Amino acid sequence: MDIKTVFPFDFFQDEVIVDTTKVSIHIHYFFYSKEVRSVQFKDIFSVIVQQGVFFASLELVDKFFSEQPIIVRHLWKKDAIKARRIIQGMIIAQKQSIDIRTIPVKELVSKLETIGESR
């Protein structure tokens, strides 16, 4: 999954990339200037979505940097909610030692959303 912040509210669009092993956050400061932070699912303490009318913020709290959560603002509300569900689903799948490599991507995304939806 790959989501970006909404332009023009965030002129240099930040990006959240969720793959099968980690969550990567690309914070863009200026042209060709960015910070990339990656957190493995096993190291994520919590995932929080703060919702407004149209937009939402996604906050990742890392076990090791709990005083400095990673916050991505100005995401579309539906994208932030979907990302939280997928991240929660991946955390649960890893804790239960589920091998996700054999599951097709589209099926995997829907299963992870279902698993993460209840948390």
N, C-alpha and C positions, 0 to 999 in steps of 0.2 A: 504494500500500500504506500502511496506517495501523495501527500496533501501539501498544499501551499497556502500561505496567508493571503488575504484578500487585498488586491490592489484597488484603489489608491490608499487604503487605510494603512497599509504597510508598503511604502514605496519600493523598498528592497525586500522582496518577498522571502520570508523564512520558509523552511521546508521540513516536514516530518516524514521520514522514510522508515517503514516497518518491514523488516524481512524476517526470515525464519530463525535468525539467531539473536537479533538485536534491534534496538530503536536508535536511529541516527537523527539528530537535530542539526540542521544547517541554519545558523543565524547569520544573515547577510547584513553587513554594516554599511557598505558603500560598493561602488563598482569593483569587482574582482577582490573584494575583501570580505572574508567570512570566518566564522568559528564553527567547527564541527565537533559535536559531542555525541558519543555513542555509549549506550548503556545496554548491557546484556539483560535478557529477561530475568535471569536468576538474581540480578542485582537491583531490580526495581522493587522499591518498598510500596509505593502506591501510585495510582494514576487518577487524577482528578480532572473533571471537566466542569468549568464554571460557565453557565449559560446565560446569555442575554436574549434579546428579542430575535436578532438575526445572527449574531456572532457568538463565538465561544472561545474560551481559553483552555488549552491542554497543559496540565502541569504534571511533570514526572518527578517523583521523589526517589532519588538513588539512595541505597543503603549507606553508601560511604560519604555522600555529600548531602545529607539530609537538611543541613542549614541553608543550602543553596539549591532549591529545586529548579528544574529547567521549565520555563514557562514560555509557551508560544501563544501569542494573542492574535486576535482578528482572523480566526479560522471560521469557515462556514460551520454553523451549528451541527448539521447532519454529518459533516466530515469528522468533526471532533468527537462526536458520540461514537461513530463507527470505529475510529482509531482506538478509542478507549476500550471498546468491546473486544477488538482484535488483540490488543496488547494484553488485556486481562485473560483472554482465552489462551494466548500463548504461555502466559505465566502458569496458568492452571495445567495446561498440557505438559509443560516441562516438569512441574512438580510431581505429576502422576506418571512421568516417564513414558509418555505416548510418543511413538515414532511417527512424526508427521511427514517424513520424506516420501512416503509411498502414496500419499493422498494428493490427487490433482488440485491445482491451485484454486480454481473456482469453488470446488467442493470444500477445500480447506478453509477458505475465507468465511463461507457461510457457517461452517461448523464452529469455527473460532468465535464468530459473532454470537452464536447461540450460547456457547459455553460462557463467554464473557459478559453476556447480557444479565445474567442472574446475580452478578457480584456488584 
